[in-house]
Amino acid sequence: MQGEKGNESAGEEKEDYTSWSQEKLIERVTLLENELKTKNLRLTTPKPEQKSSKKPRAERTFDPSKYSTRLIALKLAYLGKRYNGFECQKSVTPLPTIEEELWKAFNKGRLIFPNITNPLQPGEVNWEGCEYSKCGRTDKGVSAFGQVIGIRVRSNRPLGKRKEKKVTDGVGEVGMGEDPSLGAEVELDGGFNTYARNNSIEMASPALAPSRLPEQEGPTPELGLSDPDFEEALNFDPVADEIPYCSLLNRLLPPDIRILAWCPAPPQDFSARFSCRERQYRYFFTQPAFMPTPTQLELPNQKGQAPLEGKMRDGWLDIDKMREAAKLFEGDHDFRNFCKVDPGKQITNFERRIFFSDIQEVDDSTSGLAFVNDAALASESVPQSGNPRIYTFTLHGSAFLWHQVRHMVAILFLVGQGLEKPSIISELLDVEKNPGRPIYEMATDTPLVLWNCVFPREDDPERKDAIQWHYVGDDTGTGDYKYGTAGIMDELWKVWRERKIDEMLAGTLLNVVAQQGLDAGELTLTRKKGSRSQKVFDGGDMPRLQGIYTPVMKKLKMDSVDVINERYAVRKGFENSADMKLQGFRRLNNPGAVGDTPVVDDVDE
């Protein structure tokens, strides 16, 4: 046998494949591959299935129509650097949006009832049926510490037990209970919405603007406090017995998005967008704005470039001049030269009211980079101690146009560098003289924060916030929601410490390198190659190099708003801008409208 096998092996080894055709070779390779697979399958023994002692968890059938709902307001904060702005976009974005994260959290917590298969994968954002509203639509990279939304959510309050009663009046049966049409929307889709339920009780605060409320049709339905059908619902404490909305959402949201407070009873006419009468922004920046260069190492000006009068040393800002310019924004002005025009909205009203505008120093913000106070780096017009400092451009206004704040602060930075005079603000606000905006770069996004949103009563000249906020931890027995394990402060500490360590290491490295070798004032340059390119600060980590600086009013100017709107309307197939406003908005936004369809003119930052 061995001899036979040996002969076979010898025969195989002596096989001359050079004479084989290509087809025969492919056939042979295929045969050998199949034999190899068969041998491998024999060697591989399947592992026996391990039987789990746990019973599979059965998904409970969820019936949203059995739950009452209530309208609440939420105040939230988020760090915007990791997000593609607040508002969900129709197209795919490179980063998630804040609304997408909120949508997933509300669905996972079963706080809203969209008609979807899996709450853990809710799909595209669709707030229909939630009475959802938002105050500010912050852009990509912009943060908020006082954003506000309104939304109708699931409630623990029991539904009333009253059923529709029918009595005979001698002619026939007439319904005497609730109006059947009230629950029509709820019943059509099996309750997969958060519309107000029949037989439900809900609280609301007095209207912020009673003069704008529509007249009520018919008398208010009476509800007896001793009605046994509503006894359980009336005994419900709207705060203590309610779902802990803030705590629940904070467990489901990313750590850099936090719910700060909730309002159990928003005003009767509440809309997070239209009820807000004051939005407050802050734009943070440092002094110096970027790394100064020692005097003896600075390059000469370019040929033909005359030194600008009042220009600050590179890296430093004239805070007093910036403050003078910022005050010129206060009052009622047309800000078309301080925003980005969106012709798709056909906006014609660019007038906005600014209540407060100033440059403010942030207390206790020095980082310990004392080397910037060295005489070789410091500016003569800036105190040589306590730098670097942190400042904010603080702005309070009724509403803001698209990218308005970032355009405003960009001009202030030019004033701070001495490249423009404070009077540039007045020139740009004069739209009769300058109907087209000069083409200048707006400031970067990350340092901007939507600081607060204020909802005053219409007759309050001081614009005090009338919303009754319940901040996390303030309600009786809920202190651990703020300072307990996994409370809001624990999560924010984690976010802060990660960034603080990065800041500390980067700052320590800067100090280490600055202290090595000779002092900054002792360094020399053998030959100054090239010429100086103007560094322009735009709020980013590094300045932009711009060659010879061109003053704002000498830059190319855009067409006027009317021309931009008209050109866009014609390109979209309308006769003109007026036709687009009349026909386009009616067709796209309100097909059933009769008469002129108004255009919404306010676009938040």
Protein Blocks (a to p, Z undefined) as FASTA:
>chain_A
ZZmmmmmmmmmmmpcfklpcfklmmmmmmmmmmmmmmmmmmmpccddddddfbdcddddd
ddfklpccddddddddddfklpgbjbdcfbdcfbdcfklmmmmmmmmnopaccdbfblkl
nojadfehklpacfbdcdehiacfkbccddddddfbdcdfbdcddddehjaccdfbdcfk
lmmmmmmnnopacbdcehiacdddddfblmlpccdehjaddddfklmklmmmmmpcfklm
pccfklmmmmmpcfkbccfbdcfbacfklcfklmpcbdcddddddddfbdcddfklpccd
dehiacdehiacehiacfklmmmmmmmmgccddfklncccdfklopabfcdcdfbdcddd
dehiaghiamlmpmklmcfkbccehiacddddddddfbdcehklmmmmmmmmmmmnopac
fklmmmmmmmmlmmbccddddddfklpccfbdcdddfklmnlpafbdcddehkaghilmm
mmmghiaklmmmmmmmmmmmmmmmmmmmmmmmmmgcjafklpccfbaghjddddddehia
bdcdehjaddfklmccdddfklmmmmmmmmnopablmlmmmmmmmmmmommbgcjddddf
bdcZZ
